[in-house]
């Protein structure tokens, strides 16, 4: 088989309509009514548990509180503290939604296990007391009902919302009310709660400009572990501890957000590019010069055809200056795509964000039919002889066709529309993880000065580990990508971008079949090597809402040491929460630098990096990475080069 798998390229016709920005007619979200009495804690038996959308983590609190106002929550917290104190118990509180996106167990106040499609065995981080709704020890605050728009200052484009409101819901409200969010402040995947995005440092992309929700935040209202209510300015010490602080200081209930007048954004997608000079190419995008000395204006992959009122015009895209840049990279097929987002005054094709579009159920079913035999054949000896090349062709087609924005399922190389719709979005109710697939999503923040070396190291992992030193070029990763985005120093104490000169987010997302929880994802040893390399060699800061518990508890590379002012966060937490009510078991390990424990199949459960074969799943052995032997990975024991 040839070193590269060819693909017949066809021109992509992007159908667009030249329209002007207008409100979409959606009704404004309702304003909150007067607060009712504090909700009583409910026992968490049965449906009282709450689970990650991928089925990875399931939390088991003793009781659940579902407030609809800040005052309700404050009253409930005071009641819980008093009951725990009277019973002589240590109270633990954590905040989440009924179905949450995070994959580490920070959201669990106590014990957790795996949900559907997860191999995690039942784990108790500490001994659980007897359950009692009257005086529970572990309580979840589920913020699904904190979803109202509270106040609006239309003349200054300021709005105060409850923190359980999702980012995409805020964008919908802003669109209907003649407002917009700053481009970079919009989380790329926007179907996340505002509180969750703030607490974990969730972000979009913006090189040294606004790049996350905190950049659009004026102040934060929060409840402390004694039931006190506070409002802190974004740039106050408390604001820097709440943003990116994983909920250690208090429970965020309301956020005042600075919006703007309505704006339009043009998204330019440059797809199917060779990755041989990727570091220099990225410099070119960020520094407004042509890439690596080659003329983009005449590159065939940038010849695109636009249709306006049945008149066809040929447009050629050249390098231009914008801080809003994202890179989707597939080093296994030597390709990448670059997305650049620009302000525009008039161009509007009615486009919306399409990087993770809604996927028809029938298509997900087809993918699942592919993944079950492919993922199950981890030694590459049966159907993988046929399925591996098909997978590579599929990834080539995806990197060619995938654009930042589009019209529904139609990709657009040049797309334009409301900033609220182009810079971020989602896929509900037709996300792959709402059906038979899940995502292994791992992300770190490094500094841009490290990016060239990191890219070259990832290429080594692909070449030596995945493709057996070039002997198995038909091995490609599953659907997904390396996603590279850019940010700015947030100054937040434990924020993933705090204190870095030029933060860069490097992320690996890979689809897998939920129906095979006890089988490693296909070629998962690549992800294991990526995690350890980025965490240890590059002192990467794992995203607080992504990754897995093992990433935060590595015995060799403690996460706490990678943050610039982690102690400042702990000092404020000690002031407001001396009893550590808001400190979950996983964060206790991070603070104390306690490494993960080992147990059979702990690497399969993503609770450890293996030291011996027993830590891996069936048919896998714990071996040194071929590219970086200092890191051990779980590799199929009988996996050999499939091609001579």
Secondary structure, DSSP 8 states (H G I E B T S, - for coil): --SS--------EEE--------------------------EE-SGGG-EEETTS--EE--SEEE--SSHHHHHHHHHHHHHHHHHHT---EEEEE-SEE---SGGG-SS-EE--TT-----B-SS------SSS-SEEEEE-TT---EEEEETTTTEEEEETTSBHHHHHHHHHHTTEE--TTTS-SB--SBHHHHHHHT-B---TTS--BGGGGEEEEEEE-TTS-EEEEETTSHHHHHHTTSTTSS-EEEEEEEE-EE--EEEEEEEEEEE-TTHHHHHHHHHHTS-GGG--GGG-GGGEEEEEETTEEEEEE------SEEEEEEETTTTEEEEEEEEEESS-----EE-TT----HHHHHHHHHHHHHHHH-TTS-STHHHHHHHHHHHHHHHHHH--SEEETTEEESEEEEEHHHHS-B--TTS-GGGTTEEEEEEEEEEEGGGHHHHHHHHHHIIIIIISGGGT-TT----SEEEEEEE------SS-TTTT-SSEEEEEEEEEEETT-TTS--TTHHHHHHHHHIIIIIS--EE-TTSS-HHHHS-SSS-GGGGSSSHHHHHHHHHHH-TT-TT--HHHHHHHHT------TTTTTTTSS--SSGGGS-TTEEEEE-SS-TTSEEEEETT---S--
